[in-house]
Amino acid sequence: MIKVEPDSDNPQVEEIAGAYVNCFVLSETFEQAEETALKFLRQQNWTPINLEETWEVTEADYENDPKGMAVYQQVLIDGEKYTFHTYVTEDD
């Protein structure tokens, strides 16, 4: 999970204060996953503020979570998935 703010070229810069982004990246190492996620976020006009959490997930983590399992299986196909949880003010 990475905390981000919209940069000046982001079309949402006037509408939201930031977001927490769940980044699912298929990778050999955490470092490679982080590099891939940060590159994607910057290309989408988001400024990374803080790496909040990082952990490895497996199929077993989603045994009782059909939505999570669908995301996990799609990441195995696409290699990446980003879910943005935006907020309007820091208090949100």
N, C-alpha and C positions, 0 to 999 in steps of 0.2 A: 504494500500500500504506500502510495506516494502522495504527499500533499502538494498541490500546485496552485498557481494563480494564473489568470489569463494574461498574456502579454499584450502589448499595445496593438498588435495586428490581429488579435483574436476577436472574432465578431461578437463574442459575448462579454467583452471587457466592460461594457457599461451596465450589464445586467446582473452579473454575479461577481462575488468577491473571490471565489476559489472553489476547489474541489478536492476530495480525497478520491484517488483512483486505485481501484483494485486492478493490478497488472498481473495477468497470468501469462507467463512466458516459458515456452519449452526451451530448455537450455542445459548445458553440461554443468555450469557453475552459477552460483548466485551473482557473481560479478558480471558474467555475460548477460544474464537475465536483466540485471539492473541497467547495464549499458544499452541494451535493446529497448527497454522501456523508456529510459530517459531520451533516447534518440527519437522515438515515436512521439512522445509528449512535446518535445521541442518543435518537431515538424508540424504538429497540430496547434502551434502557437500557445503553448502552456509553459510557464516558467516553474520548474521544480523548486520547491521550498525545503522539503524534508522527506527523507525516506523514513516512513513511520514504522513499518514492520516488514519482515521478510521470512518466509518459511517454505519448505518443500511440501508439496501435496502429492498424494497418491490416490488411486481409485478407491482404496479402502476408506479414505476420508469422506467419501460421498455415498457410502452404502445406503444410508437412510435419508438421502437428500437428492431427489430426482432432478431438481433445477440445477443444483451444484454438479451433479453427474453429467448433465447435458453440457454445461460449460466446460467441464474437464475433458469430455470426449471431443468437443469442438476444438479445444486447444491442441489436442493430439493431432488433429487434422491440419489446422491453420497455423499452429505454432505460437500464436499470440491472441489475447483477448483483453480488452480494457473496458472497465465499467466505471463510469464517472458518477460520483455522488456530490453534486454541486451544492453550494450554499450562497446566500445573498449577503450575509454579514458574518463576521467572526463569531457572533453569538448563536448562529444557526447550528 
